[in-house]
């Protein structure tokens, strides 16, 4: 579903999921992202200033509704995503964000490690082996993740502009903010410490085409079409 973002230049897909209510999460148990299921209600959108990047929803690469519901892979042309821009596609009924991070955005990621709950993505279930690196991605500049908060399944809001702004810390370096319960994530989808979300944003299975201009979401070394 496409809906307005936080200013007139921003558009993004906004959906919510609902989980079994488990207030206490045992950090020793592996998470189970598959438990989430979509519901019709939408999470209330809070005010997060400073989003200046267009976030269009791309549907032209999506398979048929029947194939998508069955979990068919989704191929996306990423060659025209400009630095600083993010697009949203749908895979298995979930919004998947594809962001082209700038060199400056990449340079600040390491500086945030001490503020994050799981800076090295050691917790199981949300980060495939090829994304267990500083950037949580196959290529440093292109970040791919499922745009669903790991707390209660709201869809966070992009807040890419650094600096103080309502609801965010004064030393904010850009990232994603969940307006429902206040969880914040950096530009690698890593959750900040002492926030409701227990885990980093999920990196889905994906691969690049041979020429590097397209990615296919839904397949990788361990998930074949």
Phi, psi and omega per residue, in radians:
X1 nan 2.371 -3.130
X2 -1.771 2.324 3.090
X3 -2.601 2.945 -3.047
X4 -1.188 2.551 3.029
X5 -1.614 -2.530 -2.969
X6 -1.628 -0.128 2.936
X7 -2.599 3.133 -2.968
X8 -1.211 -0.285 -3.136
X9 -1.633 -0.062 -3.006
X10 -1.949 2.313 3.028
X11 -2.347 2.472 3.114
X12 -2.728 2.815 3.063
X13 -1.405 2.344 -3.098
X14 -2.312 1.986 -3.134
X15 -2.399 2.891 3.033
X16 -2.242 2.753 2.983
X17 -2.165 2.930 3.138
X18 -2.235 2.406 -3.109
X19 -1.979 2.866 2.874
X20 -1.026 2.380 -3.078
X21 -1.334 1.874 3.115
X22 -2.321 1.577 -3.029
X23 -1.119 -0.628 -3.120
X24 -1.750 2.020 -3.141
X25 -1.767 2.107 3.117
X26 -1.332 1.953 -3.069
X27 -1.154 -0.251 -3.131
X28 -1.478 -0.203 -3.139
X29 -1.666 2.448 3.099
X30 -1.179 2.425 3.137
X31 -1.243 2.862 -3.122
X32 -2.272 1.473 -3.111
X33 -1.037 -0.404 -3.069
X34 -1.240 -0.195 -3.128
X35 -1.248 -0.343 -3.075
X36 -1.224 2.458 3.050
X37 -2.436 2.618 -3.024
X38 -1.339 2.514 3.033
X39 -2.231 2.902 -3.029
X40 -1.409 -0.398 -3.087
X41 -1.238 2.676 -3.130
X42 -1.988 2.487 3.115
X43 -1.302 2.417 3.140
X44 -1.111 2.354 -3.101
X45 -1.593 2.158 3.108
X46 -1.581 2.977 -3.104
X47 -1.504 2.022 3.035
X48 -2.227 1.963 -3.034
X49 -1.425 2.905 2.958
X50 1.508 0.308 3.093
X51 -1.602 1.875 -3.037
X52 -2.006 0.101 -3.066
X53 -1.803 2.338 3.094
X54 -1.169 2.408 3.123
X55 -2.234 1.304 -3.088
X56 -1.266 2.730 3.058
X57 -1.735 2.146 -3.068
X58 -1.730 2.122 -3.138
X59 -2.052 -0.239 -3.015
X60 -1.181 -0.314 -3.126
X61 -1.714 -0.005 -3.045
X62 -1.357 2.560 3.046
X63 -1.304 -3.086 3.124
X64 -1.116 2.827 3.133
X65 -1.005 -0.714 -3.117
X66 -1.143 -0.764 -3.134
X67 -1.195 -0.682 3.139
X68 -1.116 -0.723 3.136
X69 -1.107 -0.531 3.138
X70 -1.439 -0.056 3.098
X71 1.602 0.460 -3.139
X72 -1.102 2.535 3.074
X73 -1.070 2.686 3.141
X74 -2.121 2.179 3.138
X75 -1.722 2.357 -3.062
X76 -2.326 2.318 3.033
X77 -1.389 2.041 -3.106
X78 -1.875 0.093 -3.033
X79 -1.211 -0.398 -3.070
X80 -1.866 0.203 3.084
X81 -1.377 2.004 -3.072
X82 -1.302 2.683 3.057
X83 -0.956 2.288 -3.106
X84 1.566 -0.096 -3.112
X85 -1.743 2.603 3.066
X86 -2.268 2.434 3.021
X87 -2.064 2.813 3.135
X88 -2.177 2.258 3.052
X89 -2.159 2.896 3.141
X90 -1.875 2.325 3.067
X91 -2.472 2.154 -3.097
X92 0.946 0.620 3.127
X93 1.351 0.121 -3.119
X94 -1.936 2.569 3.008
X95 -1.335 2.260 3.063
X96 -2.012 2.185 -3.135
X97 -1.634 2.393 3.047
X98 -2.201 1.953 -3.056
X99 -2.082 2.355 3.031
X100 -1.668 1.777 -3.091
X101 -1.401 2.518 3.140
X102 -1.419 2.816 3.061
X103 -0.969 -0.657 3.135
X104 -1.173 -0.708 3.107
X105 -1.114 -0.694 3.121
X106 -1.163 -0.640 -3.073
X107 -1.129 -0.486 -3.075
X108 -1.532 -0.177 -3.050
X109 -1.059 -0.795 -3.088
X110 -1.119 -0.509 -3.107
X111 -1.154 -0.309 -3.023
X112 -1.639 -0.090 -2.987
X113 -0.909 -0.725 -3.074
X114 -1.211 -0.266 -3.109
X115 -1.708 -0.020 -2.988
X116 -1.815 2.659 -3.135
X117 -1.306 -0.613 -3.092
X118 -2.522 1.222 -3.006
X119 -1.086 -0.502 -3.111
X120 -1.741 0.163 3.117
X121 0.930 0.846 -3.125
X122 -1.425 -0.406 -3.133
X123 -1.201 2.375 -3.029
X124 -1.337 2.700 2.951
X125 1.794 -0.212 -3.038
X126 -2.171 -0.176 -3.066
X127 -2.369 1.945 3.111
X128 -1.178 2.803 -3.069
X129 -0.933 -0.680 -3.094
X130 -1.258 -0.169 3.100
X131 -1.901 0.109 3.087
X132 -1.462 1.233 3.124
X133 -2.565 -3.126 -3.071
X134 -1.011 -0.536 -3.034
X135 -1.739 -0.202 -3.064
X136 0.969 0.797 -3.088
X137 -2.764 2.842 3.077
X138 -1.236 -0.760 3.062
X139 -2.023 2.409 -3.049
X140 -0.923 -0.754 -2.998
X141 -1.324 -0.507 -3.030
X142 -1.803 1.985 -3.123
X143 -1.807 2.278 -3.139
X144 -2.173 2.185 3.108
X145 -2.668 2.823 3.032
X146 -1.433 2.182 -3.057
X147 -1.456 0.944 3.132
X148 -2.251 2.187 3.126
X149 -1.095 2.427 -3.114
X150 -1.428 0.103 3.084
X151 -1.461 -1.347 -3.125
X152 -2.201 0.268 2.995
X153 1.531 0.265 3.031
X154 -1.246 2.936 3.075
X155 -1.811 1.967 -3.141
X156 -1.077 2.900 -3.122
X157 -1.889 2.355 3.072
X158 -1.201 2.331 3.091
X159 -2.366 1.343 -2.954
X160 -1.425 -0.393 -3.076
X161 -1.318 2.183 3.121
X162 -1.230 2.855 3.048
X163 1.816 2.934 -3.104
X164 -1.134 2.465 3.101
X165 -2.862 2.803 -3.052
X166 -0.933 2.265 3.064
X167 1.426 0.028 -3.108
X168 -2.251 2.699 -3.121
X169 -1.185 2.801 -3.086
X170 -1.188 -0.424 3.141
X171 -1.748 0.454 -3.121
X172 -1.017 2.282 -3.127
X173 -1.841 0.111 -3.083
X174 1.734 2.534 -3.123
X175 2.881 -2.427 -3.093
X176 -2.314 2.465 -3.124
X177 -2.233 2.254 3.089
X178 -1.597 1.951 -3.050
X179 -1.259 -0.274 -3.054
X180 -1.245 -0.813 -3.054
X181 -2.344 0.101 2.971
X182 1.590 0.154 3.083
X183 -1.218 2.509 3.103
X184 -2.252 2.587 -3.087
X185 -2.328 2.557 3.094
X186 -1.433 -3.033 -3.058
X187 -1.366 0.120 2.931
X188 -1.945 0.206 3.119
X189 1.276 0.323 -3.135
X190 -1.568 2.275 -3.051
X191 -1.369 2.465 3.083
X192 -1.300 2.662 -3.099
X193 -1.161 2.692 3.080
X194 1.076 0.629 3.069
X195 -2.028 2.783 -3.111
X196 -1.066 -0.625 -3.117
X197 -1.146 2.239 -3.086
X198 -1.460 -0.288 -3.032
X199 -2.444 2.884 3.033
X200 -1.179 2.822 3.061
X201 -1.103 2.519 -3.067
X202 -1.280 2.331 2.975
X203 -1.665 2.074 -3.103
X204 -1.365 2.886 3.009
X205 -1.149 2.359 3.078
X206 -2.789 2.745 3.097
X207 -2.410 2.783 3.055
X208 -1.667 2.661 2.976
X209 -1.263 2.908 -3.096
X210 -1.035 -0.595 -3.124
X211 -1.595 -0.026 3.065
X212 1.348 0.144 -3.089
X213 -1.627 -0.215 -3.098
X214 -2.381 2.633 2.976
X215 -2.123 2.658 3.051
X216 -2.027 2.029 -3.131
X217 -1.563 2.268 3.126
X218 2.040 -0.175 3.089
X219 -2.331 2.546 3.001
X220 -2.775 -2.817 -3.090
X221 -1.065 -0.515 -3.099
X222 -1.860 -0.059 -3.115
X223 -2.313 1.752 -3.089
X224 -1.629 2.661 3.137
X225 -1.179 nan nan
